[in-house]
Amino acid sequence: MSESKFLGALYTAIAKRTPPESPAGDGEVTVSFHVNAQGKIDKVTIDKTTSPALAEAVKKILSSVEAPPPPGGSMDVGQTFKFRATAN
């Protein structure tokens, strides 16, 4: 699998687990993470966040993602998550 196809599959898997709205409110979280040879995300680092609650939500999302094994055995990736408050 090429790197671009892997990243497409990874971002699709993350998007499926990411709700567009959050009870923690509006905000952004930028993370760096490592995808190991089994396609599991580990070593999550919060680079920037507008809310500790959103940062915890992103960690939970990433811990549940199952991706294909990355080309080359493992890969470091970054992503920004954007949330809006849950509508009442």
Residue pairs with C-beta under 8 A, 6 or more apart in sequence:
1 9
1 68
1 71
2 71
3 70
3 71
3 72
3 75
6 67
6 68
6 70
6 71
6 75
7 77
9 67
9 68
10 35
10 65
10 67
10 68
10 70
10 77
11 79
13 65
13 66
13 67
14 61
14 62
14 65
14 79
17 61
17 64
17 65
18 61
18 81
19 83
20 83
20 84
21 83
21 84
21 85
21 86
21 87
22 54
22 57
22 83
22 84
22 85
22 86
23 85
23 86
24 51
24 53
24 54
24 57
24 83
25 51
25 53
25 54
25 83
25 85
26 50
26 83
26 84
26 85
27 49
27 50
27 51
27 54
27 82
27 83
28 48
28 49
28 50
28 54
28 80
28 81
28 82
28 83
29 46
29 48
29 49
29 50
29 51
29 54
29 55
29 57
29 58
29 80
29 81
29 83
30 46
30 47
30 48
30 49
30 78
30 79
30 80
30 81
31 44
31 45
31 46
31 47
31 58
31 62
31 78
31 79
31 80
31 81
32 44
32 45
32 47
32 76
32 77
32 78
33 41
33 42
33 43
33 44
33 45
33 62
33 76
33 77
33 78
33 79
34 41
34 42
34 43
34 74
34 75
34 76
34 77
35 41
35 42
35 67
35 70
35 74
35 75
35 76
35 77
36 42
36 74
37 69
37 70
37 73
37 74
38 69
39 66
39 67
39 68
39 69
39 70
40 66
40 67
41 62
41 63
41 65
41 67
44 58
44 59
44 62
44 63
46 55
46 58
46 59
47 78
49 55
49 58
54 81
54 83
57 83
58 81
61 81
